[in-house]
């Protein structure tokens, strides 16, 4: 996947700001509705500090997913650019946009799209701070809109959901970490164990499992801030508390019970349900997948080396076929309630990844919601789920753009008919994940 820098206005290679004129994409496409001009959408990325020119490395994370978004965009009467928000020039409203053409990534100066799809995955603290500050500036000064909403930390989300009677039974007991004294009290009250995770973390990074052992020692295992596996170590409690204090630092953490969420071979597992809005602005379940980790791991996240599996056979092996069907139906019902409540409390969303655990007794636990869900696990939910996972954000983006222009009833119907006729990657007729989940 070679990378080419192509500056349309003569800027020097690697320059961060666009100057002068920029390219306005006036492309028409066979996939666009009624031959109309393609509407732009921006995909927010963090440009990597180093990448290989002319080699196989892409300039940002999720390059394959973003390439597929760009390929599918014209079928939704859209054109998609990827760009780092730090390249936005408020004077010209230009950004250094990336497109994938002729087998390579090309960078050119383009007008900043008004609707932004956040896929920012920084490769370090400096990159994160820079990109988030730049995005904040864009929204404050330029009036840009995000396709997806945002959530506060895990602690706040779980506290808010605990006020919902239909969701409360799904929530494991949780409390904010307030120092080692709070942890000692929690471990004592919860059967001698605890699971700590960053309130604002993702991908299993920073998770820590704690189990008290006979003689007053504690066993610690987890994944560090970079996601690397930290194997179990048995330490005297005083030393373990020092380790925990250093591990957590000044970051807000959440304490939960160490639930028995492991399969027949001792592997940790969870389930990811991808919920998305479709081209009519309606919530649909795109798919469900099981994620399993290595037996020595405390998480099942794919970024930590986990593997995605079809949920039906996996759950049937653990609980029997009849119970597996009932559990999947419970996940569908719970997911509909959770996204509705989160949207009621925190505003509009385009998609949410919902993570669940199922303990050895067959009880379903809701673990967390993710506003930037990945797509890798959907490959195990079926071909239709993977296609929908790509197309739904684009269909919903088109819907949002037409709502703001007041032309939903007329033009959007034409887009829908065009997409249904196209089939394949352009298909947006999304069904519930029932068939995919039970295969």
N, C-alpha and C positions, 0 to 999 in steps of 0.2 A: 504494500500500500504506500507508494512513493508520495512524498510531500513536496509541493511546489509553491513557492511564494510568488504571487503575481499581483503587483501593485498597479492599479489602473491609472493612478494619477502621478506616477513617477516617483513615489516615495521610496526612500532607501529601505533595503530589506531589514526586517526586524523593527521598524519604526512603530511606536505605540499609538501615535495620533494621526488621524487623517487630515489632510489639508487640501484646500481647493475643492474642485467639483467631485461628485461621487456618482456612482452608477445607479440608475433607477431601472429596475427590472420591469420591462413592459411586455414580457413574454406571454404569448398565448399558447394554449396547449389543447390537444385533442381531449384530454381528461377534464378540462375546465368546463364549467356550466355555461351553455349558451355562447361559447367562444369569448367569454369575458376576460378581462385582464386578471392575471393571477394576483391574489392578495398576499402580501408578505407576512411571514411570522419569523420571529427571531428565536433561535435556540441558544440559550446562555451556556457557555462553557468556560472552563479555566484553561487557558493556554498553558501547556507544559513549559517549564523553564528551560528544558532541553529536549530536543527531539531530533530524529535522524532525517537529514535532507537526502532525498533520493533513496531512502531505505524503506523499511517496513513499518516504522513507528508512525503513529498518527499524532497530530499536534494537541490532542486532548483526550480525556477518558470517554468511554462509551462510543468510540468512533464508528463501530459497525452499526449500533442502534441508530445513531444520528444519520449515518449514510442511508439507512433504510427509510427513516423519516423523510429525508430529502427526496428520495426516489418516489415515495408514495404521495408526497405533497401535491403535485399537479393534478392528481385524480380527485383531489378535494378543492380544486380551483385555488391552490395556494402555491407559493414558492417559499422555501425555507432556507435561511442562512444561519450558520453557527458563528457566534462571535463572543469574545471576552468583553464583559461590560467595561473593563478598564480601557478599551480602545475607543469608547464613545467620545466624540468631540461635540460639546454643547453648542459651539459656534456654528457648525455646519450640519449638526445632527447626523454625522457620518460615523460608521464603525468599520473596523477591519474584519470583513466577513469571510467565512470559509465556505466553499462549495466543493463537492466531490464530482469532478468531471474528467472524462477520458482516463479513468483509472488512477487519478491522483487528487490530493487535496490542494486546492488553489485558494489563495488569499487575495481579496480585492476590496477596494473601498466602496461601500454601498450605503444607502440611506438606512438609518436604524428603523426596523419595523416597530410599530406601536404595540403589538401584542408579543409577549415574551414567554417562552417555555423554559423554566428553570431546570437545567441539568448541570449545575455547577458542582464539580467534584474536585476541589483543590488538592494539590499534591503536597501541601504543607501549610503550616500556620501562616506564613507570610503571604502565600497565595490566597488563602481563605480570607484573610483580613483585607487584602487589596481588592479582591473581587466583590466581597460583600459591601465594602465602602463605595465602590464604583456603582454597584446596582442601586444602593440607597440614593446616591446622587442622581442617577438616571430617573428614578421614580419621583424624587422631590422636584427636580428642575424640568424634566421633560414630559411628565404626565404619562409615562409608559405603564401598561397594564400587564400583570402576570396572569398567565392562563390558569395556573394552579394557586391555591391559597397556601397559607402557612399555619403551623401549629406551634403553640408554646412547648415547653419541655414536657417530658413524659410524666413527671410528677403532677403538673397542672392538668394535663389531659385526663389522667386517671382519676384525679380528684373530681373533675367536672363530670366525667362519665358515671362516677359512683352515685351521683344524684339522680340518675335515670333508673327507675325501678326495673325495667326490662333488661338492662345491661349489667346491673350491679352483681348478679350471681356469677357473671363471667370473669369478674376482676379478682386477681389475687390480692391478698393484703399487701399494702404498700405504704411506705413512709419515706420522707426525705432524710438522707444521711446528714446528721448534725455533729459529726465528729465521732471518735472512737467510743465515747461513752454511750452514744445512741446505738452504735453497732453492738456493743456488749449486751445492752438491754434487749435488743432485737433478737440476737442469737439465743439468749436465755429464754425468751418467751416463745420462740419458734422452733423448739425441738433441737436446738444446737446447730443450726445452719442458717445461711443467708446467701442471697444472690444480689450483687451490687452491679448496677449499670449506669453509665452517664445519662443524666436527664436529657441532654441534648445530643447524644451520640447516635451512631448508625453503624450498620454492617458488623455488629458484634464487637467493635473496637472498645477496649477499656472494660469489658465485662469481667467480673471477679466472683468466683464461687468460694464459699467459706463453709467448712464443716468441722465442728468440734470433735475431737477424738479423746478416748480415755486417757486419763493422766493429765488433762488440762492443756494439751496441745491443740493447735488449729492447723488444718490442711487448707492451703490456698492454691487455686488454679484459675486460669483465665486466658484472656487475650489482651495484650498490651495496647497502647494507644495507636500503634501502627497496624494492629490486627494479628500480630505474630502470636503463636501459641506459647503460653507459659505453663509448663507441665506442673503437676501437683507437687507441692513441697509441704512437708510436715514441720512445723515450727512451734517452739514454746509460745504461749499466748501473748506474752509481753512483746516478743520479737515480731510475732505476726501482726500485732496492732501497729508497730512501727512501719511494717511493710505496707499495711493498708493505708496509713496516713500518707506515706510517700506516693503510693499508687493513685490515690484520689487527688492529692494536691488541693488546689483551690476550686476545682470543678464541681458543680452541683451533681450529686449522685442520688439514685433511688435505691431503696432497700426493699427486697421482696423475699418470700420464702424460696428455698431451693427445691423447686417442684420436681417430681419424678417424671421427667419428660424424656424417656429413653426407650428405644426399641428392643427387639429380642436379642440383639448382639451387644447391647449396652451403648449403642450410638445415640447421641442426642438428636432429637428431631423436632421440627415445628412445621406449621402449615402456613403458606402465604396465599392469601386471597387477593387478587387484583380486582379492585372496583374502579370502574371508569364511567364517565358520562359518554353517551353516544351522540350521534349527529343531531338528535332532537333534544339534547340537554337532559336526558333521562339516565339515571344510574342503572348500570348493568354489571353483572359479575362476569368478567372476562375469562377467568379461570382460577383453579385452585391447584397448588402443587405442594408436595411434601419436600422438605429440605432436611437432609441428614448430614451429620458431621462425624468425624472420627471418634471412636470410643473415648479417647483421652481428652477430647475437646469439651468445652462447656457450652458451645454455641453450634448452631447448624447453618449459619450464614454462608452463602456461596462465596463471598469475598474472603472468608476464612478457610476455604478449602472444602466447603460442604458440597453435596451432590443433590440435584433435584430429581424427584421421582414422581410417577403418577400416583395420586393419592388413594384411588380405589383399592388396588391390589395391596398396597402397603398397609392400609388400615384394616383390610380384611384379614391379613395375616396376623395382625395384633389382636383384633377384637372379634373377628368373624364377619362374614359378608353382611348379614342383616344389621348388625350394629354399625358397620362401616357406612352403610347407606344412611342410617339415621344420623350419624355424626356429621356427614357431609351436608345433609339437609339442615342440621342445626347451625352449621357454619354459614350457610346461605342466609338463613333467617337472621342470625346475629349480625352478619355483615351489612345487610340492609338497614337494620336498626342503628348500627354504629355510624355509618356514613351520614344517615339522616340527622342524627344527634350532633355529630361533629360540625356539619354544615349549619345547623341551627345555632350552634354556639360560636363558631369561628368564621362564618362566611362561606362564600362559594369555593368549591373545589372542582377540578377536572378529573382527578384520579387520586386514589389512596391505596397503598399496600397495607393490608391488615394481617398481622401475625398472631397465630394461635398456637397453644400447646394443648395436648390431650394427655392426661396423666394415666397411670396404670389402671385406675378405676374407671376410665372412660369419661372423666369429667373434662369438659372444654374450658380452657382459660384463654381470655383475650390478653395478649402480651403488649402490643403496641401498634401504633399507626405510623405509616411512613408517607411523607408527601412527595418523595422522589423515588418511587419504587422502580427497581430494576426489571429487566425483561427476561433474563436468562432462565428463570424457573418456569416461565410460561411455555418453553419448548416441551416440557413434560406434561403440560395440560392439554396438548393437542395442537395440530396445525392451525385450526380455526382460531384457537385462543391466541396463538402467537401472532397471527395476522391481525386480529382485532386489537391486540396490545399495541401494535404499531399504528393502526388506522384510527382508533378511537380518539386519541388526543388531537389529531388533525381534523377529524369530522367535527369534534366539539369546538375547536378553534374557529372553523368556518362558521359554525352556528353562532358563536360569540360575536364574530365580526359582522355578521349579517343582522344580528339583534341590534347592535349599536347603530347600524345604518338604516334600520327600519324596513328591511327588505326580506325578512325571513320567509314570510308566507309565499312570496313569488319565487325569488331566486333560489332559495334553499331547496325547494321541492325539485327544481331542475337538477341541482347538484346530486340529490338523493337518487333520482332516476338514472343519472349518468353513472353513478357509482355502482348501482345494482346491475346495470347492463355490463359494466366493465368486468366484474368478478375478480377473483384472485386477490392481489394486494389491495385493490380498490374496494373490496367488499366491506360494507359497514353494517350489514344486518347481523346484529350480535344476539346470540341466544344465551340463556343461562348456562352455567358451566356443568350442568347435570351429566350430559353424555361424556364430556371430557373427563370429569372427575371419576366416573364409574368404569372407565375403560381399564 
